[in-house]
Amino acid sequence: MAKILDLVAQPRTVSGTGAVKRLRNSGSTPAVVYGRKVAPVNVQVDTKTFTKILQGSASDNILVSLKLDSGEQLALVQEVQHDHLKGGITHVDFHAIAMDEEIHAEVPVEIVGEAPGLKFGGLVEAIHHTLEVRCLPKDLPEHITVDVSALELGKAIHVGEISFPEGVRPKLAAEVVVVMCEEPKVEAEPEPAAAAAAPAAKAAAPAAKAAAAPAAKK
């Protein structure tokens, strides 16, 4: 299950391009906290601390316990904006949630085991690399495990065949294919008549060219 990490969030009163730039240069990242039952609040977090949280997470779904002046607030890291030219984090959105409030999240699919279909030239392919699930924050998994140990050639594993952690429900229908073992692709052999005609055509071309040469001299 996803860990809940502590993060201090201080009030942010500055705004505007210049003020925000100075804030980043001082080692802080501007952020906002909002939610269905929480009015938007502008805050700032320590850039180094938040960067370590991102780098140490095995999933894109990161739960944090924000230490605000008003108290603690559980939140999901909703969006992280980056400076793609200079690098670094420019802004963070925190989605405030409650422990008893069900959340929706995209969770990575992790394939384990060796499919028997591989012995016959098959290729295991993930049709869905993530699955959207519904659960309480405490039950949010870092990944959904899909075991392919019994996956035969030409067969598939559907949503309804996956063992989801307790308290976690998929949003996709049970019949949706998640992983399949594709049969090897075989290139079609050329037709016998076409294959025989190709060498004959090549041989006839020089003869026709030679016959045309004397005619041109006349």
Secondary structure, DSSP 8 states (H G I E B T S, - for coil): ---EEEEEEEE----SHHHHHHHHHTTEEEEEEE-SSS--EEEEEEHHHHHHHHHT-SSS--EEEEEETTEEEEEEEEEEEE-TTT-SEEEEEEEE--TTS-EEEEEEEEEES--GGGGGT-EEEES-SEEEEEE-GGG--S-EEEE-TT--TT-EEEGGGS---TT-EESS-TT-EEEEEE---------HHHHHHHHHHHHHHHHHHHHHHHHHH-
